[in-house]
Amino acid sequence: MANRHLSRSIVLQTLFELDIREIDKKVAEEILLRNTTEFAPGIGDHAFMTKLLDTVVSKKPEIDKIIEKAAPDWPLEKIAVVDRNVLRLGLAELLFSDKDEVPAKVAINEAIELAKSFGGESSGKFINGVLGAVYKEMGEPGKDQVSKKKKDEIAFEDMPIEKKVGAVVYCKQDDEYYVALVHDVFGHWTLSKGGLEDGEDDETGLKRIINEELGIEIKELLDKLGENEYVANHPEKGKHRKQVTYYLVSADHDDVKLGESGGLDDARWFKLKEILDLNFYDDILPLVTKAIKKLATDKTTK
């Protein structure tokens, strides 16, 4: 069965590109196909994604007017690009989809989850507030509908686990510390990470991953910064747990060259004082902060 949440993520990414690059509608489906091929090959849900994208694009003027009415304190151009397009996607499903296929509660909950995954700290609450207001204006259709748990739904503890590793990569140049970060297509700076291959330990895997993603060599694996875990969906694997262990690693101040990792569009070195002004995901910021504090402490004690 196709993974609709993943499908919506691909559509959101396409809407994000259309918005920031002001691309003509005619090439929207080409971008959707490219994103699907890159991030979800074999998903087999292209008809759903194409229909959803076409609905958002064709109904955009009408949807934007509804956003302006439902969020009068937030001019459309002042809403973060991710949040703006999550609202467009959510409203397209809430207002124009087949309610038997996408019940109102599903449309709202899916939009909230997208906002939590790809937006800022308060994005989920913002999306919930706007869509909730529209839902009430609609008379709360399906309010009393009881959802049924899928028979084949896997309990969290029974989900297969995929091990991954990531790192805060730092170097020292001219008595100044730098950290190498990657930038994703949703507008966040984040850490290089990847899955471990058979037979790899964390250090061996990190050396390969950082070299593939940043084009630089790790000199030394230092402190363990922490672990993150989240549930992911895959068109073939289904739901599974991804456990990511993050480390602080050192490297030389070589030029970073972004590899062909899907979903990333930039990579660069930052001085420590520049980093906390960047846009990070909520689960990544504590790891970066911990690394910065350690490096700053080491700098002041030497």
C-alpha positions as CSV (number, residue, x, y, z in Angstrom):
1,M,0.0,0.0,0.0
2,A,1.3,3.4,-0.9
3,N,2.6,5.6,1.9
4,R,0.4,8.8,1.8
5,H,2.4,10.6,4.4
6,L,5.5,10.2,2.3
7,S,3.6,11.3,-0.8
8,R,2.4,14.4,0.9
9,S,6.0,15.2,1.9
10,I,7.1,15.0,-1.7
11,V,4.2,17.3,-2.7
12,L,5.2,19.7,0.0
13,Q,8.8,19.8,-1.2
14,T,7.6,20.5,-4.7
15,L,5.3,23.3,-3.5
16,F,8.3,24.8,-1.5
17,E,10.4,24.9,-4.7
18,L,7.5,26.4,-6.7
19,D,7.1,29.1,-4.0
20,I,10.7,30.2,-3.5
21,R,11.7,30.0,-7.1
22,E,8.5,31.3,-8.6
23,I,8.4,28.5,-11.2
24,D,5.7,28.4,-13.8
25,K,2.9,26.0,-13.3
26,K,3.8,24.2,-16.5
27,V,6.9,22.7,-15.0
28,A,5.3,21.8,-11.6
29,E,4.7,18.1,-12.6
30,E,8.3,17.9,-13.9
31,I,9.6,19.0,-10.5
32,L,7.2,16.6,-8.8
33,L,8.5,13.7,-10.9
34,R,12.1,14.6,-10.2
35,N,11.5,14.8,-6.5
36,T,9.6,11.5,-6.5
37,T,12.4,9.8,-8.4
38,E,15.1,11.2,-6.0
39,F,13.4,10.8,-2.7
40,A,10.8,8.1,-3.1
41,P,11.5,5.8,-6.0
42,G,9.0,3.1,-6.5
43,I,6.4,4.7,-4.2
44,G,3.7,3.9,-6.8
45,D,1.4,6.8,-5.7
46,H,2.0,9.3,-8.5
47,A,-1.7,9.7,-9.3
48,F,-2.4,10.9,-5.8
49,M,0.5,13.2,-5.7
50,T,-0.2,14.7,-9.1
51,K,-3.9,15.3,-8.2
52,L,-3.0,16.9,-4.9
53,L,-0.3,19.2,-6.5
54,D,-2.7,20.2,-9.2
55,T,-5.4,21.0,-6.6
56,V,-3.1,23.2,-4.6
57,V,-1.7,25.0,-7.7
58,S,-5.1,25.5,-9.4
59,K,-6.9,26.6,-6.2
60,K,-4.0,28.7,-4.8
61,P,-5.8,32.1,-5.1
62,E,-8.8,30.8,-3.3
63,I,-6.8,28.9,-0.7
64,D,-4.6,32.0,0.0
65,K,-7.7,34.1,0.6
66,I,-8.9,31.6,3.1
67,I,-5.5,31.6,4.9
68,E,-5.7,35.4,5.1
69,K,-9.2,35.3,6.7
70,A,-8.3,32.4,9.1
71,A,-5.0,34.0,10.2
72,P,-5.6,37.8,10.0
73,D,-2.6,38.6,12.2
74,W,-0.3,36.9,9.8
75,P,0.1,38.5,6.3
76,L,0.7,35.7,3.8
77,E,4.1,36.9,2.8
78,K,5.1,37.0,6.5
79,I,4.3,33.3,7.1
80,A,7.3,31.0,6.9
81,V,7.6,29.4,3.5
82,V,7.2,25.9,4.9
83,D,4.2,26.8,7.0
84,R,2.6,28.7,4.1
85,N,2.8,25.7,1.9
86,V,1.7,23.2,4.6
87,L,-1.4,25.3,5.0
88,R,-2.0,25.3,1.3
89,L,-1.6,21.5,1.1
90,G,-3.8,21.0,4.2
91,L,-6.6,23.3,3.0
92,A,-6.5,21.7,-0.4
93,E,-7.3,18.3,1.2
94,L,-9.6,19.7,3.8
95,L,-11.8,21.7,1.3
96,F,-11.5,19.9,-2.1
97,S,-10.6,16.3,-1.5
98,D,-13.0,13.3,-1.5
99,K,-14.0,13.0,2.1
100,D,-14.3,9.2,1.9
101,E,-10.6,9.1,0.7
102,V,-9.3,11.9,3.0
103,P,-11.5,12.6,6.0
104,A,-11.2,16.1,7.5
105,K,-9.4,14.9,10.6
106,V,-6.9,13.1,8.5
107,A,-6.2,16.2,6.4
108,I,-5.6,18.3,9.5
109,N,-3.5,15.7,11.3
110,E,-1.3,15.1,8.3
111,A,-0.7,18.8,7.8
112,I,0.2,19.2,11.5
113,E,2.7,16.3,11.2
114,L,4.3,17.8,8.1
115,A,4.6,21.1,10.0
116,K,6.3,19.4,13.0
117,S,8.7,17.6,10.7
118,F,9.7,20.4,8.4
119,G,8.7,23.6,10.1
120,G,9.9,25.6,13.1
121,E,9.3,25.1,16.8
122,S,5.7,26.5,16.8
123,S,4.7,25.4,13.3
124,G,2.5,22.5,14.5
125,K,0.5,24.7,16.8
126,F,0.2,27.4,14.1
127,I,-1.1,25.0,11.4
128,N,-3.4,23.4,13.9
129,G,-4.9,26.8,14.8
130,V,-5.5,27.9,11.3
131,L,-6.9,24.6,10.0
132,G,-8.9,24.2,13.1
133,A,-10.6,27.5,12.6
134,V,-11.5,26.6,9.0
135,Y,-12.7,23.2,10.1
136,K,-15.1,24.9,12.6
137,E,-16.4,27.2,9.9
138,M,-17.2,24.2,7.8
139,G,-19.3,22.8,10.6
140,E,-16.7,20.2,11.8
141,P,-17.6,17.4,9.2
142,G,-16.8,13.9,10.4
143,K,-16.4,15.1,14.0
144,D,-18.1,12.0,15.4
145,Q,-16.4,9.6,13.1
146,V,-14.4,6.9,14.9
147,S,-11.2,5.9,13.2
148,K,-10.3,2.2,13.1
149,K,-6.9,0.8,13.8
150,K,-5.5,-0.9,10.8
151,K,-5.2,-4.7,11.2
152,D,-1.7,-4.7,9.9
153,E,-0.4,-1.7,12.0
154,I,2.8,-2.6,13.7
155,A,3.4,-1.7,17.4
156,F,6.3,0.7,18.0
157,E,8.3,-1.9,19.9
158,D,7.9,-4.4,17.1
159,M,9.1,-2.1,14.3
160,P,12.4,-3.0,12.6
161,I,15.3,-0.7,13.6
162,E,17.6,1.1,11.1
163,K,20.9,2.3,12.7
164,K,22.3,5.6,11.4
165,V,25.2,7.8,12.5
166,G,25.7,11.6,12.2
167,A,28.2,14.2,13.3
168,V,29.0,17.7,14.2
169,V,32.2,18.1,12.1
170,Y,34.6,20.8,13.3
171,C,38.0,22.1,12.4
172,K,40.4,24.7,13.8
173,Q,41.9,27.3,11.4
174,D,43.9,30.3,12.5
175,D,42.9,29.8,16.1
176,E,39.2,29.9,15.1
177,Y,36.8,26.9,15.4
178,Y,34.5,26.1,12.4
179,V,31.6,23.7,12.0
180,A,30.5,22.1,8.7
181,L,26.8,21.9,8.2
182,V,24.5,20.8,5.4
183,H,21.3,22.7,4.3
184,D,18.1,20.9,3.2
185,V,15.5,21.9,0.7
186,F,13.1,22.8,3.5
187,G,15.3,25.7,4.6
188,H,17.0,24.1,7.6
189,W,20.7,23.7,8.4
190,T,21.4,20.3,9.8
191,L,24.0,17.6,10.4
192,S,25.5,15.1,8.0
193,K,24.2,11.6,8.7
194,G,23.6,8.3,7.0
195,G,22.9,4.6,7.4
196,L,25.5,2.1,8.4
197,E,26.4,-0.6,5.9
198,D,26.9,-4.2,6.9
199,G,30.0,-4.8,9.0
200,E,30.6,-1.1,9.7
201,D,31.0,0.3,13.2
202,D,30.1,3.9,14.0
203,E,33.5,5.4,13.3
204,T,34.0,3.5,10.0
205,G,30.5,4.5,8.8
206,L,31.0,8.1,9.7
207,K,34.2,8.4,7.8
208,R,32.5,7.1,4.7
209,I,29.3,9.2,5.2
210,I,31.1,12.5,5.8
211,N,33.4,11.9,2.8
212,E,30.5,11.1,0.6
213,E,28.4,14.0,1.8
214,L,31.0,16.7,2.4
215,G,34.0,15.6,0.5
216,I,36.3,15.8,3.5
217,E,38.2,13.3,5.7
218,I,37.5,12.8,9.4
219,K,40.7,13.0,11.5
220,E,39.3,11.8,14.8
221,L,36.0,10.7,16.4
222,L,35.7,12.4,19.8
223,D,32.6,12.7,22.1
224,K,29.3,11.1,21.6
225,L,26.7,14.0,21.6
226,G,23.5,12.1,21.9
227,E,20.9,10.0,20.1
228,N,17.7,10.7,18.2
229,E,15.0,8.2,17.3
230,Y,12.0,8.7,15.0
231,V,9.5,6.6,13.1
232,A,9.8,6.6,9.3
233,N,7.6,5.2,6.5
234,H,9.0,3.5,3.4
235,P,6.9,2.4,0.4
236,E,8.4,-1.1,0.6
237,K,9.7,-1.5,4.2
238,G,6.7,0.1,5.8
239,K,7.0,1.8,9.3
240,H,10.4,1.4,10.9
241,R,12.4,3.1,13.7
242,K,15.5,5.1,12.8
243,Q,18.0,5.4,15.6
244,V,20.7,8.0,14.9
245,T,23.8,8.4,17.1
246,Y,25.6,11.7,16.8
247,Y,29.3,12.4,17.5
248,L,31.7,15.3,17.6
249,V,34.4,14.7,15.0
250,S,37.4,16.7,13.8
251,A,38.6,17.4,10.3
252,D,40.9,19.7,8.4
253,H,39.6,23.0,7.0
254,D,39.3,21.6,3.5
255,D,36.8,22.9,1.0
256,V,33.4,21.2,1.4
257,K,31.8,19.7,-1.7
258,L,28.2,18.6,-1.3
259,G,27.7,15.1,-2.6
260,E,24.6,13.8,-4.3
261,S,22.6,13.2,-1.1
262,G,18.9,13.5,-1.6
263,G,17.2,16.6,-0.1
264,L,20.3,18.7,0.4
265,D,21.2,21.8,-1.5
266,D,24.2,23.4,0.3
267,A,27.1,22.7,2.6
268,R,29.6,25.1,4.2
269,W,31.8,25.9,7.2
270,F,30.5,28.3,9.9
271,K,32.4,30.0,12.7
272,L,31.0,29.2,16.1
273,K,29.5,32.7,16.6
274,E,27.5,32.4,13.4
275,I,25.8,29.0,14.1
276,L,23.1,29.8,16.7
277,D,21.5,32.3,14.3
278,L,20.8,29.6,11.8
279,N,17.5,27.7,11.3
280,F,17.8,24.2,12.9
281,Y,15.3,21.4,13.5
282,D,14.2,21.2,17.2
283,D,15.9,17.8,17.7
284,I,19.2,18.9,16.1
285,L,19.7,22.2,17.9
286,P,20.5,20.6,21.3
287,L,23.2,18.5,19.7
288,V,24.8,21.5,17.9
289,T,24.5,23.6,21.1
290,K,26.3,20.9,23.1
291,A,29.1,20.7,20.6
292,I,29.5,24.5,20.5
293,K,29.7,24.7,24.3
294,K,32.4,22.0,24.4
295,L,34.4,23.7,21.6
296,A,34.0,27.1,23.2
297,T,35.1,25.7,26.6
298,D,38.2,24.1,25.1
299,K,39.1,27.3,23.3
300,T,38.9,29.4,26.5
301,T,40.9,26.9,28.6
302,K,43.8,26.7,26.2
